[in-house]
Amino acid sequence: DASEVSFEEMDLLRARIADADEWSRSASVAICGPTTTEELMKLLARAEAAAVPLSTLRPLVDKAALAHAWSRRAQAAFVKEGCQLSLDEALRSDGHFELVDEAGDWSASFSCAYCTGELSATTSHFMLGCDSCERWYHGPCVNVSKAAADALDDFLCPDCSGKRQLPYA
């Protein structure tokens, strides 16, 4: 009889129902609370594989789109073009990075400790190293001309000057 279902088919059906239940709970948690973009993408991939209707997916799709839009805006604001840092590394850091790569060579793609690194007019300029904290700065970012930098015996960055309660000029 065509209406009979085998034990294997029943087991498969139970497993699919359990998986759908678990996905539904996970999706509800993701929609109602904080979640990562990675978790959203995994849920959407599982939904696609299970042919979940778009009407059911709409809140997840909207939340994923919002997360991607935020990520793009944050990336543009906090990580300069060509920088080797991920957005996560930039957000977790104090904003001060070494200007050498792993081989010890100077790397223009790392960030100045003071600027956003968005203007090629500043990122192509000379650099000054603070004699106290050893952070590096583009001269124009800390209002020091090339001539003034050449005349300096010592350089204190704005942060170190402030910590020593010295006026930064």
Secondary structure, 3 states (H helix, E strand, C coil): CCCCCCHHHHHHHHHHHHHHHHHHHHHHHHHHCCCCHHHHHHHHHHHHHCCCCHHHHHHHHHHHHHHHHHHHHHHHHHCCCCCCCCHHHHHHCCCCCCCECCCCCECCCCCCCCCCCCCHHHHCCCEEECCCCCCEEEHHHHCCCHHHHHHCCCCCCHHHHHHCCCCCC
